[in-house]
Amino acid sequence: MPKKDWQDFEDKVRIYLQKKFNCELTKGSLNIKGKNKSFDLLNKDRKIVGDIKHYRNTKSGSEPSAKRSILNEYVWILQKLPRRWRKIIVIGEDYNMAKKYIKDFYPWLNGVTFYYFDRKGKFEILKKG
């Protein structure tokens, strides 16, 4: 069975970040204050954790409000981890949607680094944690 578009995207992001951080990143879960949470990017030894979001605006051009809420949830959960953890979120596909999300929620994004990644190999830090 062929991979879905988002699975292929996740694989490309994971490969890129493994080279960037010089370590293996796998899917996995962490116990954060008594609650297990799954992440797309995890290296417990190097204290790296994050998630990959394959998001874009709707076909009508509207902001994906439910997906923005999910991003806020991940930020909130990542902020529960100690400062020594490198916390990252990678957003792909729609650069303008990613930039607008950062602009709209900037005051709430402390401690989390946001990246943008596209299939052409563009990788950009949108906000440092």
Secondary structure, 3 states (H helix, E strand, C coil): CCCCHHHHHHHHHHHHHHHHHCCCCEEEEEEECCEEEEEEEEECCCCEEEEEEEECCCCCCCCCHHHHHHHHHHHHHHCCCCCCCEEEEEEEECHHHHHHHHHHHHHHCCCEEEEEECCCCCEEEEECC
